[in-house]
Structures are given as C-alpha cells and as structure tokens.
C-alpha cells in the first residue's frame, strides 16, 4: 500500500504536480482503498478495469483481489511508472497488471488486453459520468462497477424519479444498470485535498437490455426531456418529435401523461416513448 509519504515521494520523483485539468486527486489512505476493494465484492475470476490509476494506491489493493487489473491512464509519465511501482510494492502480483496509455473517454475494447468484468476506479470529477457511460457502451463484458466520484455526481447517478436531482445521468445509467450510493469518502484521504466531498457509487449491469430500441434515439429523447426541466413533456419534446402535437400523440400512445415532466418518468417510461 502507498501511504502519504510514498505518494509524495513518487510524485516528487516524477516531477508531478496534480492538475485540475486531468482531475488528479491522489488517494493516499490505505484504509480507504481497502474499503473500496471490499465494497467492490470482486472474485478471483474478475478482470478489473481501473481508470486513472495515478500513482497506484488503488491499483496495489486491487491486484490481490482479482484475476488481473487493466489500468487505463491518460498521463504518459504515470502510465510508464505504474508497472515499476507494482514490481516494487507487490513483486509476486505485478504480472497481473496491464497498463494502457489511453483516454478513457475514447478507449475501445480492442485496445485492452482482456475483457474487463468489473470497473473499480477513482474517477476524475470533471468526466466521471461520460466515462462510465462510454465504458458501459463500449465494453459489454463489464458486469459490475464501483466508482468514486464527487458526492453531488454520485447523488445524481443514483437518483430515482421524482427527486430534484434526478436527471440525464440518472436515466442514462439506469438504461444500463441498477445503481446505488455505496457510502461517503472523506476529503482528507486525497492529495491534494479537494474542495468537494466524494462518494462511492455501485452499479450492476442488467442481465438483459430493457428494450431493443436504438440507444441513441433513447438518449436524445432523455436529453430533450430534461433540457428545460420546467416544461411539460408535450412542450419539451416538441422539437424532438417534430411538433407539440406530434409529441402529445407519441406520449399518449406510450401511456405517458403529456402534462408530466421529465423528472417524473422512470427509464422504462422513456423506453416506451422511444418505442412509440
């Protein structure tokens, strides 16, 4: 495990100052990474995908808990150093680690050395939701996930219909998986200390898709429904459907009240509208 002194030593060795642009806040508390790995409920057969491994705090805790770990790192200096850190800290487990120098927002399945079954990551706050949605779309082998994100983002990802914070991230994640909050994370476990709180979100992919409806069509519908939250669906979907009259017709065909608002609909309601 890497403690605070180890993290600062490695950063100094590499000449790294954590940047806001890459959303770098390095975890330096061993108890926190143990807690994350435990909450992920990994098995000996799991291939873990870690996004943004940084200096390797979480990576070292993942290695003994899974069959292998595929770490995707956008920073070339960090990507090059991570295998050496694994060899130094856990030589008997270092061969379980593969590092891919790539942008997680664009990484494709054929860039990875194995098909990951679980996503476990401390995600950069500024791209957390797009990264999760991209990986779920690109990697059908992903069955579970446990990600650390900004607390407000965690709330939105796990929110249900009727909630003030329920919105686009909530619905799009629900298309793929059942999500829930899995606990808070204190600020002091990071270096540098962030100005926001963090939390864990766990999700399990649905065994079967909710529908055969085109995902892009569904997601464009969701975007339109929440673009102007105060509007009724009849008005909000007018542009998407072609007119307010057409929107009302589709909504009634789907069994949805045209006077409702997007925040009142569950993902299955959106599916019915898209199918209509």
C-alpha positions as semicolon CSV with decimal commas, in nm:
position;residue;x (nm);y (nm);z (nm)
1;X;0,000;0,000;0,000
2;X;0,103;0,358;-0,060
3;X;0,083;0,593;0,235
4;X;0,105;0,977;0,226
5;X;0,486;0,974;0,230
6;X;0,500;0,721;-0,056
7;X;0,261;0,923;-0,269
8;X;0,457;1,245;-0,222
9;X;0,787;1,066;-0,283
10;X;0,666;0,919;-0,611
11;X;0,519;1,250;-0,722
12;X;0,847;1,427;-0,644
13;X;1,045;1,158;-0,828
14;X;0,831;1,207;-1,138
15;X;0,813;1,585;-1,109
16;X;0,434;1,568;-1,092
17;X;0,204;1,833;-0,956
18;X;-0,158;1,714;-0,959
19;X;-0,358;1,910;-1,217
20;X;-0,720;2,020;-1,215
21;X;-0,730;1,972;-1,592
22;X;-0,686;1,595;-1,551
23;X;-0,889;1,588;-1,228
24;X;-0,595;1,446;-1,035
25;X;-0,652;1,390;-0,664
26;X;-0,438;1,100;-0,547
27;X;-0,569;0,872;-0,270
28;X;-0,307;0,820;-0,001
29;X;-0,502;0,641;0,273
30;X;-0,460;0,260;0,277
31;X;-0,779;0,206;0,477
32;X;-0,982;0,387;0,213
33;X;-0,851;0,177;-0,074
34;X;-0,908;-0,143;0,127
35;X;-1,266;-0,029;0,189
36;X;-1,319;0,038;-0,182
37;X;-1,187;-0,304;-0,284
38;X;-1,402;-0,474;-0,020
39;X;-1,714;-0,288;-0,134
40;X;-1,645;-0,390;-0,495
41;X;-1,701;-0,756;-0,397
42;X;-1,454;-0,889;-0,651
43;X;-1,394;-1,257;-0,719
44;X;-1,082;-1,446;-0,819
45;X;-1,218;-1,459;-1,176
46;X;-1,270;-1,086;-1,217
47;X;-1,072;-0,878;-1,464
48;X;-1,078;-0,529;-1,316
49;X;-1,070;-0,213;-1,524
50;X;-0,922;0,081;-1,335
51;X;-0,945;0,426;-1,490
52;X;-0,696;0,692;-1,385
53;X;-0,478;0,477;-1,156
54;X;-0,245;0,770;-1,092
55;X;0,043;0,669;-0,867
56;X;-0,108;0,327;-0,795
57;X;-0,266;0,342;-0,448
58;X;-0,588;0,167;-0,551
59;X;-0,411;-0,050;-0,808
60;X;-0,198;-0,217;-0,541
61;X;-0,507;-0,302;-0,338
62;X;-0,684;-0,445;-0,643
63;X;-0,405;-0,681;-0,753
64;X;-0,453;-0,946;-0,480
65;X;-0,833;-0,930;-0,508
66;X;-0,878;-1,016;-0,877
67;X;-0,751;-1,232;-1,159
68;X;-0,595;-0,929;-1,327
69;X;-0,611;-0,550;-1,345
70;X;-0,618;-0,341;-1,662
71;X;-0,529;0,020;-1,581
72;X;-0,611;0,294;-1,832
73;X;-0,404;0,607;-1,772
74;X;-0,402;0,921;-1,989
75;X;-0,086;1,070;-1,834
76;X;0,217;0,916;-2,010
77;X;0,452;0,967;-1,715
78;X;0,214;0,794;-1,473
79;X;0,139;0,516;-1,722
80;X;0,509;0,442;-1,764
81;X;0,583;0,443;-1,389
82;X;0,292;0,225;-1,267
83;X;0,430;-0,119;-1,368
84;X;0,755;-0,040;-1,184
85;X;0,560;0,063;-0,875
86;X;0,376;-0,270;-0,883
87;X;0,705;-0,459;-0,913
88;X;0,850;-0,267;-0,618
89;X;0,550;-0,290;-0,388
90;X;0,399;-0,629;-0,485
91;X;0,654;-0,825;-0,693
92;X;0,461;-1,151;-0,664
93;X;0,148;-0,989;-0,812
94;X;0,300;-0,748;-1,065
95;X;0,233;-0,979;-1,360
96;X;-0,141;-0,937;-1,300
97;X;-0,120;-0,573;-1,407
98;X;-0,152;-0,436;-1,760
99;X;-0,128;-0,062;-1,823
100;X;-0,287;0,101;-2,126
101;X;-0,187;0,458;-2,209
102;X;-0,515;0,595;-2,342
103;X;-0,801;0,837;-2,282
104;X;-1,080;0,650;-2,102
105;X;-1,333;0,871;-2,283
106;X;-1,218;0,722;-2,613
107;X;-1,069;0,383;-2,528
108;X;-1,205;0,089;-2,725
109;X;-1,235;-0,280;-2,644
110;X;-0,963;-0,377;-2,890
111;X;-0,712;-0,156;-2,707
112;X;-0,745;-0,364;-2,392
113;X;-0,553;-0,689;-2,335
114;X;-0,852;-0,861;-2,175
115;X;-1,227;-0,822;-2,144
116;X;-1,291;-0,649;-1,810
117;X;-1,574;-0,771;-1,589
118;X;-1,563;-0,502;-1,317
119;X;-1,492;-0,130;-1,318
120;X;-1,328;-0,002;-0,999
121;X;-1,190;0,350;-1,011
122;X;-1,134;0,687;-0,852
123;X;-1,270;0,886;-1,145
124;X;-1,171;1,241;-1,238
125;X;-1,460;1,456;-1,122
126;X;-1,496;1,651;-1,445
127;X;-1,559;1,347;-1,668
128;X;-1,700;1,084;-1,431
129;X;-2,043;1,036;-1,588
130;X;-1,930;1,041;-1,955
131;X;-1,653;0,791;-1,875
132;X;-1,890;0,546;-1,707
133;X;-2,147;0,571;-1,988
134;X;-1,879;0,530;-2,256
135;X;-1,731;0,223;-2,089
136;X;-2,070;0,057;-2,041
137;X;-2,148;0,114;-2,409
138;X;-1,807;0,005;-2,535
139;X;-1,747;-0,292;-2,302
140;X;-2,043;-0,531;-2,278
141;X;-1,827;-0,760;-2,065
142;X;-1,849;-0,512;-1,774
143;X;-2,092;-0,661;-1,522
144;X;-2,033;-0,451;-1,212
145;X;-1,880;-0,123;-1,111
146;X;-1,776;0,075;-0,806
147;X;-1,658;0,428;-0,873
148;X;-1,555;0,715;-0,652
149;X;-1,690;1,047;-0,776
150;X;-1,789;1,390;-0,647
151;X;-2,069;1,347;-0,390
152;X;-2,317;1,557;-0,591
153;X;-2,246;1,349;-0,901
154;X;-2,299;1,030;-0,701
155;X;-2,636;1,163;-0,589
156;X;-2,739;1,231;-0,948
157;X;-2,614;0,897;-1,078
158;X;-2,814;0,702;-0,820
159;X;-3,125;0,925;-0,803
160;X;-3,472;0,791;-0,877
161;X;-3,778;0,952;-1,042
162;X;-3,939;1,237;-0,853
163;X;-3,616;1,357;-0,697
164;X;-3,497;1,714;-0,752
165;X;-3,155;1,581;-0,856
166;X;-3,292;1,313;-1,089
167;X;-3,191;1,388;-1,446
168;X;-2,998;1,285;-1,754
169;X;-2,716;1,096;-1,575
170;X;-2,970;0,908;-1,363
171;X;-3,174;0,787;-1,661
172;X;-2,882;0,703;-1,889
173;X;-2,706;0,499;-1,620
174;X;-3,037;0,326;-1,539
175;X;-3,061;0,219;-1,904
176;X;-2,755;0,002;-1,850
177;X;-2,759;-0,086;-1,483
178;X;-2,910;-0,066;-1,137
179;X;-2,714;0,192;-0,939
180;X;-2,692;0,285;-0,571
181;X;-2,480;0,500;-0,346
182;X;-2,227;0,293;-0,153
183;X;-2,103;0,539;0,107
184;X;-1,919;0,870;0,157
185;X;-1,544;0,930;0,127
186;X;-1,371;1,196;0,338
187;X;-1,169;1,477;0,181
188;X;-0,855;1,414;0,383
189;X;-0,777;1,081;0,213
190;X;-0,669;1,272;-0,101
191;X;-0,365;1,471;-0,202
192;X;-0,423;1,748;-0,277
193;X;-0,733;1,783;-0,060
194;X;-1,029;1,857;-0,292
195;X;-1,278;2,136;-0,227
196;X;-1,573;1,897;-0,262
197;X;-1,693;1,582;-0,092
198;X;-1,669;1,242;-0,257
199;X;-1,883;0,930;-0,254
200;X;-1,895;0,579;-0,392
201;X;-2,149;0,462;-0,650
202;X;-2,203;0,092;-0,716
203;X;-2,384;-0,047;-1,016
204;X;-2,477;-0,385;-1,161
205;X;-2,546;-0,421;-1,531
206;X;-2,889;-0,550;-1,625
207;X;-2,887;-0,915;-1,729
208;X;-3,097;-0,826;-2,033
209;X;-3,141;-0,490;-2,211
210;X;-3,460;-0,305;-2,126
211;X;-3,554;-0,288;-2,494
212;X;-3,422;-0,327;-2,846
213;X;-3,493;0,042;-2,907
214;X;-3,198;0,236;-3,054
215;X;-2,989;0,371;-2,767
216;X;-2,901;0,695;-2,944
217;X;-3,268;0,766;-3,010
218;X;-3,350;0,698;-2,646
219;X;-3,067;0,917;-2,518
220;X;-3,163;1,206;-2,747
221;X;-3,515;1,179;-2,606
222;X;-3,381;1,193;-2,250
223;X;-3,165;1,496;-2,333
224;X;-3,468;1,675;-2,480
225;X;-3,692;1,591;-2,184
226;X;-3,451;1,748;-1,934
227;X;-3,323;2,037;-2,146
228;X;-3,591;2,263;-1,998
229;X;-3,698;2,096;-1,675
230;X;-3,989;2,328;-1,603
231;X;-4,166;2,249;-1,926
232;X;-4,419;1,971;-1,963
233;X;-4,314;1,679;-2,179
234;X;-4,556;1,795;-2,451
235;X;-4,360;2,120;-2,480
236;X;-4,013;1,985;-2,401
237;X;-4,035;1,713;-2,668
238;X;-4,186;1,931;-2,940
239;X;-3,853;1,976;-3,117
240;X;-3,757;1,612;-3,075
241;X;-4,090;1,482;-3,207
242;X;-4,139;1,747;-3,477
243;X;-4,414;1,944;-3,308
244;X;-4,602;1,972;-2,980
245;X;-4,898;1,791;-3,139
246;X;-4,675;1,503;-3,251
247;X;-4,515;1,488;-2,907
248;X;-4,854;1,463;-2,739
249;X;-4,960;1,189;-2,977
250;X;-4,646;0,986;-2,903
251;X;-4,680;1,039;-2,529
252;X;-5,041;0,924;-2,524
253;X;-4,950;0,623;-2,740
254;X;-4,681;0,535;-2,483
255;X;-4,925;0,575;-2,194
256;X;-4,749;0,883;-2,057
257;X;-4,928;1,198;-1,943
258;X;-4,830;1,485;-2,181
259;X;-4,858;1,721;-1,884
260;X;-4,592;1,535;-1,686
261;X;-4,231;1,649;-1,659
262;X;-3,917;1,451;-1,732
263;X;-3,820;1,418;-1,366
264;X;-4,138;1,216;-1,302
265;X;-4,054;0,940;-1,553
266;X;-3,857;0,623;-1,489
267;X;-3,624;0,483;-1,754
268;X;-3,892;0,233;-1,863
269;X;-4,128;0,524;-1,935
270;X;-3,868;0,681;-2,161
271;X;-3,824;0,347;-2,333
272;X;-4,197;0,331;-2,410
273;X;-4,187;0,679;-2,560
274;X;-3,887;0,594;-2,775
275;X;-4,055;0,274;-2,891
276;X;-4,370;0,469;-2,980
